[in-house]
């Protein structure tokens, strides 16, 4: 059966104490676009989805004992969402900073050819953003990093 929401094979879900405020902030800071918001009779958010390019993100509340915002865990993250960008990484970082993100890793070129930055949102989720800036061979990346790399796709 065809997926009516055209979701990619892999997506992520993040949980917030205040998911409605998170939707607004994620739009303003990162340029994500809300495509679905489901609320109950009292106006409480039940489920939502956002898009960025060809990917989707579910944003929800702390609705079960196994879902929590980093704000409820002393700021701890057990995962991070990485977003690959086609261009504009440095401007994106400045947009996030202007919206109140804490930049935990400033934009920097990496040994594998991407430029990356990481930002913490108001509830403590850490997001990383990357953009390919140069193409390297596995050998070049190994030489630059001093690491052994298996599975490099040329």
Secondary structure, DSSP 8 states (H G I E B T S, - for coil): ---TT---S--EEEEETTHHHHHHHHHHHH--EEEEEEE-TTS-EEEEEEEETTEEEEEEE--STT---GGGTTT--S--EEEEESS-HHHHHHHHHHTT-EEEEEEEE-TTSEEEEEEE-TT--EEEEEEE-----HHHHHHHHT----S---
